[in-house]
Amino acid sequence: MPPLPPDPIFLGYRFKRIAHRPAGWCLNPDGTPAAAAVQRICSVSNCISPEPETKFLARACNDAGCYDRPDPALASIPPEQAGHFIPLALECCPLLFRRGGVLLAR
């Protein structure tokens, strides 16, 4: 029986602007879409799904760059922009990758 993966670690909350799939995203070598079923991308990075520019003004982020509770995360967004962002609760699964497989970290 393979070992069980480690429990995820809760990182915190972020508000993100969820992006629609960019044109030409994730193509097969022949140019056809590899992930046609993908409609939106909830990326942790800001290159596809940006966070509010005012995120760090409140200085309430933890070491993972997240908020420990949703309220301070929402307070970091200017009221006129609040409807453009959705809350995400983020977790990290502590796995180590190497050639030939995954090392489970506990």
C-alpha positions as CSV (number, residue, x, y, z in Angstrom):
1,M,0.0,0.0,0.0
2,P,1.5,3.4,-1.0
3,P,2.1,5.9,1.8
4,L,-0.6,8.5,2.4
5,P,0.2,12.0,1.3
6,P,0.8,14.5,4.1
7,D,-2.0,16.7,5.4
8,P,-2.2,20.1,3.7
9,I,-1.0,23.2,5.6
10,F,-3.5,26.1,5.7
11,L,-1.7,29.2,4.4
12,G,-4.5,31.8,4.7
13,Y,-6.8,33.9,2.6
14,R,-6.3,36.0,-0.5
15,F,-8.6,37.9,-2.7
16,K,-7.9,37.4,-6.4
17,R,-9.3,38.6,-9.7
18,I,-10.0,35.3,-11.5
19,A,-8.9,35.3,-15.1
20,H,-10.7,33.7,-18.0
21,R,-8.5,31.3,-19.9
22,P,-6.1,33.3,-22.1
23,A,-6.2,32.6,-25.8
24,G,-3.5,30.0,-26.8
25,W,-3.1,28.8,-23.2
26,C,-1.8,25.3,-22.8
27,L,-1.5,24.1,-26.4
28,N,-0.7,20.6,-27.7
29,P,2.4,20.4,-30.0
30,D,0.0,20.5,-33.0
31,G,-1.5,23.8,-31.8
32,T,-4.8,22.4,-30.6
33,P,-6.0,23.4,-27.1
34,A,-4.8,20.9,-24.5
35,A,-7.1,22.1,-21.8
36,A,-10.3,23.3,-23.7
37,A,-12.4,22.5,-20.6
38,V,-10.6,25.1,-18.6
39,Q,-12.7,28.2,-18.4
40,R,-11.1,30.2,-15.5
41,I,-7.8,30.2,-13.8
42,C,-7.4,30.6,-10.0
43,S,-3.6,31.1,-9.9
44,V,-1.7,31.8,-6.7
45,S,0.7,34.0,-8.8
46,N,-0.2,37.5,-9.9
47,C,0.8,36.9,-13.6
48,I,-2.7,35.5,-14.5
49,S,-4.9,36.1,-11.4
50,P,-3.8,39.4,-9.9
51,E,-4.4,40.5,-6.3
52,P,-5.4,44.1,-5.3
53,E,-2.6,46.6,-5.7
54,T,-3.3,47.7,-2.1
55,K,-2.8,44.2,-0.6
56,F,0.3,45.1,1.5
57,L,-0.9,48.5,2.7
58,A,-2.5,47.0,5.8
59,R,0.6,45.0,6.7
60,A,-1.5,42.2,8.0
61,C,-0.1,39.4,5.8
62,N,1.5,36.3,7.3
63,D,4.8,34.8,6.2
64,A,3.0,33.1,3.3
65,G,1.7,36.4,1.9
66,C,-1.8,35.5,3.0
67,Y,-4.2,36.9,5.6
68,D,-5.1,34.7,8.6
69,R,-8.7,35.7,8.4
70,P,-10.9,36.8,5.5
71,D,-11.9,40.2,7.0
72,P,-8.4,41.8,6.8
73,A,-8.1,40.5,3.3
74,L,-11.3,42.1,2.3
75,A,-10.3,45.3,4.0
76,S,-7.2,45.5,1.8
77,I,-9.4,46.1,-1.3
78,P,-10.7,49.6,-2.1
79,P,-14.5,49.5,-1.7
80,E,-15.1,50.4,-5.4
81,Q,-13.0,47.4,-6.5
82,A,-14.4,44.8,-4.0
83,G,-16.8,43.3,-6.6
84,H,-13.9,42.4,-8.9
85,F,-12.2,40.0,-6.5
86,I,-13.2,36.7,-5.0
87,P,-11.9,35.1,-1.8
88,L,-9.6,32.1,-1.9
89,A,-8.5,29.9,1.0
90,L,-5.1,28.5,0.2
91,E,-3.5,25.4,1.4
92,C,-0.1,23.9,0.6
93,C,0.6,20.2,0.3
94,P,4.2,19.6,1.5
95,L,5.6,17.3,-1.1
96,L,9.2,17.1,-2.4
97,F,9.7,16.2,-6.0
98,R,12.7,14.5,-7.6
99,R,13.5,12.6,-10.8
100,G,11.5,9.4,-10.8
101,G,8.9,10.3,-8.3
102,V,7.6,12.2,-5.3
103,L,9.1,12.1,-1.9
104,L,6.4,12.5,0.7
105,A,7.3,15.0,3.4
106,R,5.8,14.8,6.9
